[in-house]
Every structure is written in structure tokens, then in C-alpha cells.
Amino acid sequence: MSGIDKNDLDEVIAKTFDEVKAAVNSHNEKSIQMYSNALRALVELRQQILSQERSVS
């Protein structure tokens, strides 16, 4: 996972979170589900990167 830029990933996570909030505000169930699933996957990826960094240190 060394090819993934943490700052870029953090930015995508923040943007996806904003999309979840917008979907909730518009009561769009399909968008809520889609962006929530994407956000969960991105956060899991971020956790894996952190875990990998800790094991190398």
C-alpha cells in the first residue's frame, strides 16, 4: 500500500463524508447507502495503512 498517498486518501474521506451529510440532508436513501458504503471502505483502507506503518516502525 505504499503507493497510496495518505493526504490524498484523507481528502477523499473528508469529501465522501460531506457527500454522506448532503445525502442525509436531502433524504436521498440510495445516496446515503452508496456514500456510507464508500466511506466505510475508505476508512478501513486508512486503518490498514496506519496498521502497516505501525508494524514497520
PDB file with one MODEL, atoms N, CA, C and O in Angstrom:
MODEL        1
ATOM      1  N   MET A   1       0.817  -1.199   0.000  1.00  0.00           N
ATOM      2  CA  MET A   1       0.000   0.000   0.000  1.00  0.00           C
ATOM      3  C   MET A   1       0.853   1.252   0.000  1.00  0.00           C
ATOM      4  O   MET A   1       0.365   2.349   0.271  1.00  0.00           O
ATOM      5  N   SER A   2       2.109   1.086  -0.300  1.00  0.00           N
ATOM      6  CA  SER A   2       2.997   2.229  -0.279  1.00  0.00           C
ATOM      7  C   SER A   2       2.681   3.224  -1.384  1.00  0.00           C
ATOM      8  O   SER A   2       3.147   4.362  -1.328  1.00  0.00           O
ATOM      9  N   GLY A   3       1.905   2.831  -2.385  1.00  0.00           N
ATOM     10  CA  GLY A   3       1.565   3.731  -3.472  1.00  0.00           C
ATOM     11  C   GLY A   3       0.406   4.659  -3.165  1.00  0.00           C
ATOM     12  O   GLY A   3       0.059   5.501  -3.994  1.00  0.00           O
ATOM     13  N   ILE A   4      -0.186   4.529  -2.021  1.00  0.00           N
ATOM     14  CA  ILE A   4      -1.339   5.345  -1.655  1.00  0.00           C
ATOM     15  C   ILE A   4      -0.862   6.532  -0.829  1.00  0.00           C
ATOM     16  O   ILE A   4      -0.212   6.359   0.203  1.00  0.00           O
ATOM     17  N   ASP A   5      -1.185   7.729  -1.284  1.00  0.00           N
ATOM     18  CA  ASP A   5      -0.817   8.945  -0.564  1.00  0.00           C
ATOM     19  C   ASP A   5      -1.831   9.184   0.558  1.00  0.00           C
ATOM     20  O   ASP A   5      -3.027   9.328   0.307  1.00  0.00           O
ATOM     21  N   LYS A   6      -1.343   9.223   1.781  1.00  0.00           N
ATOM     22  CA  LYS A   6      -2.242   9.373   2.943  1.00  0.00           C
ATOM     23  C   LYS A   6      -3.010  10.684   2.899  1.00  0.00           C
ATOM     24  O   LYS A   6      -4.186  10.727   3.261  1.00  0.00           O
ATOM     25  N   ASN A   7      -2.358  11.748   2.462  1.00  0.00           N
ATOM     26  CA  ASN A   7      -3.044  13.042   2.410  1.00  0.00           C
ATOM     27  C   ASN A   7      -4.164  13.032   1.382  1.00  0.00           C
ATOM     28  O   ASN A   7      -5.241  13.573   1.629  1.00  0.00           O
ATOM     29  N   ASP A   8      -3.916  12.419   0.231  1.00  0.00           N
ATOM     30  CA  ASP A   8      -4.967  12.295  -0.783  1.00  0.00           C
ATOM     31  C   ASP A   8      -6.120  11.449  -0.257  1.00  0.00           C
ATOM     32  O   ASP A   8      -7.288  11.781  -0.464  1.00  0.00           O
ATOM     33  N   LEU A   9      -5.789  10.363   0.420  1.00  0.00           N
ATOM     34  CA  LEU A   9      -6.824   9.494   0.975  1.00  0.00           C
ATOM     35  C   LEU A   9      -7.644  10.236   2.025  1.00  0.00           C
ATOM     36  O   LEU A   9      -8.868  10.117   2.057  1.00  0.00           O
ATOM     37  N   ASP A  10      -6.975  10.996   2.878  1.00  0.00           N
ATOM     38  CA  ASP A  10      -7.692  11.778   3.892  1.00  0.00           C
ATOM     39  C   ASP A  10      -8.632  12.790   3.245  1.00  0.00           C
ATOM     40  O   ASP A  10      -9.734  13.029   3.740  1.00  0.00           O
ATOM     41  N   GLU A  11      -8.193  13.378   2.141  1.00  0.00           N
ATOM     42  CA  GLU A  11      -9.026  14.340   1.428  1.00  0.00           C
ATOM     43  C   GLU A  11     -10.256  13.660   0.833  1.00  0.00           C
ATOM     44  O   GLU A  11     -11.358  14.205   0.887  1.00  0.00           O
ATOM     45  N   VAL A  12     -10.067  12.483   0.272  1.00  0.00           N
ATOM     46  CA  VAL A  12     -11.199  11.739  -0.290  1.00  0.00           C
ATOM     47  C   VAL A  12     -12.170  11.326   0.812  1.00  0.00           C
ATOM     48  O   VAL A  12     -13.385  11.368   0.618  1.00  0.00           O
ATOM     49  N   ILE A  13     -11.639  10.928   1.962  1.00  0.00           N
ATOM     50  CA  ILE A  13     -12.505  10.572   3.096  1.00  0.00           C
ATOM     51  C   ILE A  13     -13.340  11.773   3.518  1.00  0.00           C
ATOM     52  O   ILE A  13     -14.540  11.641   3.754  1.00  0.00           O
ATOM     53  N   ALA A  14     -12.717  12.939   3.613  1.00  0.00           N
ATOM     54  CA  ALA A  14     -13.444  14.150   4.011  1.00  0.00           C
ATOM     55  C   ALA A  14     -14.525  14.506   2.994  1.00  0.00           C
ATOM     56  O   ALA A  14     -15.638  14.869   3.374  1.00  0.00           O
ATOM     57  N   LYS A  15     -14.208  14.406   1.719  1.00  0.00           N
ATOM     58  CA  LYS A  15     -15.197  14.719   0.682  1.00  0.00           C
ATOM     59  C   LYS A  15     -16.346  13.723   0.701  1.00  0.00           C
ATOM     60  O   LYS A  15     -17.503  14.100   0.516  1.00  0.00           O
ATOM     61  N   THR A  16     -16.032  12.462   0.922  1.00  0.00           N
ATOM     62  CA  THR A  16     -17.070  11.437   0.976  1.00  0.00           C
ATOM     63  C   THR A  16     -17.977  11.657   2.178  1.00  0.00           C
ATOM     64  O   THR A  16     -19.191  11.472   2.090  1.00  0.00           O
ATOM     65  N   PHE A  17     -17.382  12.054   3.306  1.00  0.00           N
ATOM     66  CA  PHE A  17     -18.187  12.372   4.488  1.00  0.00           C
ATOM     67  C   PHE A  17     -19.146  13.522   4.181  1.00  0.00           C
ATOM     68  O   PHE A  17     -20.309  13.487   4.582  1.00  0.00           O
ATOM     69  N   ASP A  18     -18.657  14.540   3.471  1.00  0.00           N
ATOM     70  CA  ASP A  18     -19.530  15.655   3.090  1.00  0.00           C
ATOM     71  C   ASP A  18     -20.674  15.173   2.200  1.00  0.00           C
ATOM     72  O   ASP A  18     -21.797  15.665   2.307  1.00  0.00           O
ATOM     73  N   GLU A  19     -20.390  14.215   1.325  1.00  0.00           N
ATOM     74  CA  GLU A  19     -21.438  13.663   0.464  1.00  0.00           C
ATOM     75  C   GLU A  19     -22.476  12.903   1.285  1.00  0.00           C
ATOM     76  O   GLU A  19     -23.670  12.967   0.991  1.00  0.00           O
ATOM     77  N   VAL A  20     -22.027  12.187   2.310  1.00  0.00           N
ATOM     78  CA  VAL A  20     -22.973  11.494   3.200  1.00  0.00           C
ATOM     79  C   VAL A  20     -23.879  12.523   3.876  1.00  0.00           C
ATOM     80  O   VAL A  20     -25.095  12.345   3.933  1.00  0.00           O
ATOM     81  N   LYS A  21     -23.283  13.592   4.384  1.00  0.00           N
ATOM     82  CA  LYS A  21     -24.089  14.635   5.037  1.00  0.00           C
ATOM     83  C   LYS A  21     -25.099  15.251   4.077  1.00  0.00           C
ATOM     84  O   LYS A  21     -26.251  15.487   4.442  1.00  0.00           O
ATOM     85  N   ALA A  22     -24.661  15.511   2.847  1.00  0.00           N
ATOM     86  CA  ALA A  22     -25.573  16.092   1.850  1.00  0.00           C
ATOM     87  C   ALA A  22     -26.712  15.124   1.525  1.00  0.00           C
ATOM     88  O   ALA A  22     -27.861  15.541   1.371  1.00  0.00           O
ATOM     89  N   ALA A  23     -26.395  13.846   1.423  1.00  0.00           N
ATOM     90  CA  ALA A  23     -27.422  12.843   1.140  1.00  0.00           C
ATOM     91  C   ALA A  23     -28.423  12.754   2.285  1.00  0.00           C
ATOM     92  O   ALA A  23     -29.625  12.619   2.058  1.00  0.00           O
ATOM     93  N   VAL A  24     -27.924  12.831   3.512  1.00  0.00           N
ATOM     94  CA  VAL A  24     -28.824  12.795   4.674  1.00  0.00           C
ATOM     95  C   VAL A  24     -29.725  14.027   4.672  1.00  0.00           C
ATOM     96  O   VAL A  24     -30.928  13.928   4.914  1.00  0.00           O
ATOM     97  N   ASN A  25     -29.135  15.182   4.397  1.00  0.00           N
ATOM     98  CA  ASN A  25     -29.926  16.417   4.387  1.00  0.00           C
ATOM     99  C   ASN A  25     -30.998  16.410   3.306  1.00  0.00           C
ATOM    100  O   ASN A  25     -32.061  17.004   3.482  1.00  0.00           O
ATOM    101  N   SER A  26     -30.724  15.735   2.182  1.00  0.00           N
ATOM    102  CA  SER A  26     -31.710  15.682   1.098  1.00  0.00           C
ATOM    103  C   SER A  26     -32.612  14.451   1.201  1.00  0.00           C
ATOM    104  O   SER A  26     -33.493  14.247   0.366  1.00  0.00           O
ATOM    105  N   HIS A  27     -32.387  13.640   2.220  1.00  0.00           N
ATOM    106  CA  HIS A  27     -33.180  12.431   2.468  1.00  0.00           C
ATOM    107  C   HIS A  27     -33.147  11.471   1.272  1.00  0.00           C
ATOM    108  O   HIS A  27     -34.149  10.840   0.935  1.00  0.00           O
ATOM    109  N   ASN A  28     -31.974  11.377   0.643  1.00  0.00           N
ATOM    110  CA  ASN A  28     -31.815  10.502  -0.518  1.00  0.00           C
ATOM    111  C   ASN A  28     -31.227   9.174  -0.044  1.00  0.00           C
ATOM    112  O   ASN A  28     -30.019   9.042   0.153  1.00  0.00           O
ATOM    113  N   GLU A  29     -32.103   8.207   0.131  1.00  0.00           N
ATOM    114  CA  GLU A  29     -31.724   6.915   0.725  1.00  0.00           C
ATOM    115  C   GLU A  29     -30.650   6.182  -0.085  1.00  0.00           C
ATOM    116  O   GLU A  29     -29.719   5.617   0.488  1.00  0.00           O
ATOM    117  N   LYS A  30     -30.779   6.192  -1.401  1.00  0.00           N
ATOM    118  CA  LYS A  30     -29.792   5.494  -2.233  1.00  0.00           C
ATOM    119  C   LYS A  30     -28.411   6.135  -2.112  1.00  0.00           C
ATOM    120  O   LYS A  30     -27.402   5.436  -2.019  1.00  0.00           O
ATOM    121  N   SER A  31     -28.373   7.446  -2.114  1.00  0.00           N
ATOM    122  CA  SER A  31     -27.090   8.145  -1.970  1.00  0.00           C
ATOM    123  C   SER A  31     -26.504   7.937  -0.579  1.00  0.00           C
ATOM    124  O   SER A  31     -25.292   7.783  -0.430  1.00  0.00           O
ATOM    125  N   ILE A  32     -27.356   7.931   0.432  1.00  0.00           N
ATOM    126  CA  ILE A  32     -26.882   7.682   1.790  1.00  0.00           C
ATOM    127  C   ILE A  32     -26.186   6.328   1.846  1.00  0.00           C
ATOM    128  O   ILE A  32     -25.089   6.202   2.388  1.00  0.00           O
ATOM    129  N   GLN A  33     -26.829   5.335   1.286  1.00  0.00           N
ATOM    130  CA  GLN A  33     -26.268   3.986   1.306  1.00  0.00           C
ATOM    131  C   GLN A  33     -24.964   3.915   0.517  1.00  0.00           C
ATOM    132  O   GLN A  33     -23.975   3.356   0.991  1.00  0.00           O
ATOM    133  N   MET A  34     -24.966   4.479  -0.678  1.00  0.00           N
ATOM    134  CA  MET A  34     -23.786   4.417  -1.538  1.00  0.00           C
ATOM    135  C   MET A  34     -22.592   5.125  -0.894  1.00  0.00           C
ATOM    136  O   MET A  34     -21.503   4.556  -0.815  1.00  0.00           O
ATOM    137  N   TYR A  35     -22.791   6.347  -0.441  1.00  0.00           N
ATOM    138  CA  TYR A  35     -21.685   7.098   0.140  1.00  0.00           C
ATOM    139  C   TYR A  35     -21.261   6.541   1.496  1.00  0.00           C
ATOM    140  O   TYR A  35     -20.084   6.612   1.851  1.00  0.00           O
ATOM    141  N   SER A  36     -22.192   5.996   2.246  1.00  0.00           N
ATOM    142  CA  SER A  36     -21.847   5.372   3.525  1.00  0.00           C
ATOM    143  C   SER A  36     -20.972   4.142   3.303  1.00  0.00           C
ATOM    144  O   SER A  36     -19.994   3.934   4.021  1.00  0.00           O
ATOM    145  N   ASN A  37     -21.322   3.336   2.318  1.00  0.00           N
ATOM    146  CA  ASN A  37     -20.506   2.163   1.993  1.00  0.00           C
ATOM    147  C   ASN A  37     -19.113   2.577   1.532  1.00  0.00           C
ATOM    148  O   ASN A  37     -18.114   1.978   1.931  1.00  0.00           O
ATOM    149  N   ALA A  38     -19.056   3.594   0.699  1.00  0.00           N
ATOM    150  CA  ALA A  38     -17.760   4.093   0.222  1.00  0.00           C
ATOM    151  C   ALA A  38     -16.933   4.631   1.389  1.00  0.00           C
ATOM    152  O   ALA A  38     -15.730   4.383   1.468  1.00  0.00           O
ATOM    153  N   LEU A  39     -17.571   5.357   2.281  1.00  0.00           N
ATOM    154  CA  LEU A  39     -16.855   5.920   3.424  1.00  0.00           C
ATOM    155  C   LEU A  39     -16.310   4.818   4.327  1.00  0.00           C
ATOM    156  O   LEU A  39     -15.175   4.905   4.796  1.00  0.00           O
ATOM    157  N   ARG A  40     -17.100   3.796   4.570  1.00  0.00           N
ATOM    158  CA  ARG A  40     -16.623   2.671   5.386  1.00  0.00           C
ATOM    159  C   ARG A  40     -15.396   2.015   4.754  1.00  0.00           C
ATOM    160  O   ARG A  40     -14.428   1.702   5.446  1.00  0.00           O
ATOM    161  N   ALA A  41     -15.441   1.811   3.445  1.00  0.00           N
ATOM    162  CA  ALA A  41     -14.306   1.185   2.748  1.00  0.00           C
ATOM    163  C   ALA A  41     -13.065   2.071   2.809  1.00  0.00           C
ATOM    164  O   ALA A  41     -11.956   1.574   3.005  1.00  0.00           O
ATOM    165  N   LEU A  42     -13.245   3.363   2.645  1.00  0.00           N
ATOM    166  CA  LEU A  42     -12.109   4.283   2.698  1.00  0.00           C
ATOM    167  C   LEU A  42     -11.497   4.340   4.090  1.00  0.00           C
ATOM    168  O   LEU A  42     -10.275   4.364   4.237  1.00  0.00           O
ATOM    169  N   VAL A  43     -12.336   4.362   5.097  1.00  0.00           N
ATOM    170  CA  VAL A  43     -11.831   4.391   6.478  1.00  0.00           C
ATOM    171  C   VAL A  43     -11.102   3.088   6.797  1.00  0.00           C
ATOM    172  O   VAL A  43     -10.071   3.101   7.470  1.00  0.00           O
ATOM    173  N   GLU A  44     -11.630   1.973   6.318  1.00  0.00           N
ATOM    174  CA  GLU A  44     -10.949   0.693   6.530  1.00  0.00           C
ATOM    175  C   GLU A  44      -9.579   0.695   5.850  1.00  0.00           C
ATOM    176  O   GLU A  44      -8.599   0.219   6.424  1.00  0.00           O
ATOM    177  N   LEU A  45      -9.511   1.223   4.641  1.00  0.00           N
ATOM    178  CA  LEU A  45      -8.236   1.329   3.939  1.00  0.00           C
ATOM    179  C   LEU A  45      -7.262   2.198   4.732  1.00  0.00           C
ATOM    180  O   LEU A  45      -6.086   1.858   4.857  1.00  0.00           O
ATOM    181  N   ARG A  46      -7.742   3.299   5.259  1.00  0.00           N
ATOM    182  CA  ARG A  46      -6.889   4.201   6.061  1.00  0.00           C
ATOM    183  C   ARG A  46      -6.382   3.477   7.305  1.00  0.00           C
ATOM    184  O   ARG A  46      -5.219   3.637   7.676  1.00  0.00           O
ATOM    185  N   GLN A  47      -7.221   2.697   7.947  1.00  0.00           N
ATOM    186  CA  GLN A  47      -6.811   1.943   9.125  1.00  0.00           C
ATOM    187  C   GLN A  47      -5.746   0.909   8.768  1.00  0.00           C
ATOM    188  O   GLN A  47      -4.807   0.691   9.533  1.00  0.00           O
ATOM    189  N   GLN A  48      -5.893   0.275   7.611  1.00  0.00           N
ATOM    190  CA  GLN A  48      -4.894  -0.695   7.173  1.00  0.00           C
ATOM    191  C   GLN A  48      -3.545  -0.024   6.928  1.00  0.00           C
ATOM    192  O   GLN A  48      -2.499  -0.578   7.266  1.00  0.00           O
ATOM    193  N   ILE A  49      -3.575   1.152   6.350  1.00  0.00           N
ATOM    194  CA  ILE A  49      -2.330   1.891   6.110  1.00  0.00           C
ATOM    195  C   ILE A  49      -1.661   2.245   7.431  1.00  0.00           C
ATOM    196  O   ILE A  49      -0.450   2.087   7.583  1.00  0.00           O
ATOM    197  N   LEU A  50      -2.453   2.724   8.382  1.00  0.00           N
ATOM    198  CA  LEU A  50      -1.894   3.054   9.705  1.00  0.00           C
ATOM    199  C   LEU A  50      -1.302   1.818  10.387  1.00  0.00           C
ATOM    200  O   LEU A  50      -0.221   1.874  10.972  1.00  0.00           O
ATOM    201  N   SER A  51      -2.021   0.720  10.300  1.00  0.00           N
ATOM    202  CA  SER A  51      -1.559  -0.540  10.901  1.00  0.00           C
ATOM    203  C   SER A  51      -0.250  -0.977  10.270  1.00  0.00           C
ATOM    204  O   SER A  51       0.673  -1.407  10.962  1.00  0.00           O
ATOM    205  N   GLN A  52      -0.177  -0.864   8.957  1.00  0.00           N
ATOM    206  CA  GLN A  52       1.041  -1.243   8.253  1.00  0.00           C
ATOM    207  C   GLN A  52       2.205  -0.347   8.648  1.00  0.00           C
ATOM    208  O   GLN A  52       3.325  -0.827   8.822  1.00  0.00           O
ATOM    209  N   GLU A  53       1.951   0.951   8.790  1.00  0.00           N
ATOM    210  CA  GLU A  53       3.021   1.873   9.210  1.00  0.00           C
ATOM    211  C   GLU A  53       3.508   1.546  10.610  1.00  0.00           C
ATOM    212  O   GLU A  53       4.707   1.603  10.882  1.00  0.00           O
ATOM    213  N   ARG A  54       2.595   1.207  11.489  1.00  0.00           N
ATOM    214  CA  ARG A  54       2.984   0.876  12.868  1.00  0.00           C
ATOM    215  C   ARG A  54       3.807  -0.399  12.938  1.00  0.00           C
ATOM    216  O   ARG A  54       4.713  -0.512  13.764  1.00  0.00           O
ATOM    217  N   SER A  55       3.498  -1.356  12.077  1.00  0.00           N
ATOM    218  CA  SER A  55       4.244  -2.621  12.107  1.00  0.00           C
ATOM    219  C   SER A  55       5.638  -2.450  11.527  1.00  0.00           C
ATOM    220  O   SER A  55       6.547  -3.204  11.873  1.00  0.00           O
ATOM    221  N   VAL A  56       5.818  -1.474  10.652  1.00  0.00           N
ATOM    222  CA  VAL A  56       7.141  -1.220  10.067  1.00  0.00           C
ATOM    223  C   VAL A  56       8.011  -0.440  11.032  1.00  0.00           C
ATOM    224  O   VAL A  56       9.229  -0.620  11.055  1.00  0.00           O
ATOM    225  N   SER A  57       7.403   0.420  11.828  1.00  0.00           N
ATOM    226  CA  SER A  57       8.173   1.286  12.754  1.00  0.00           C
ATOM    227  C   SER A  57       8.772   0.539  13.900  1.00  0.00           C
ATOM    228  O   SER A  57       9.438   1.137  14.746  1.00  0.00           O
TER     229      SER A  57
ENDMDL
END
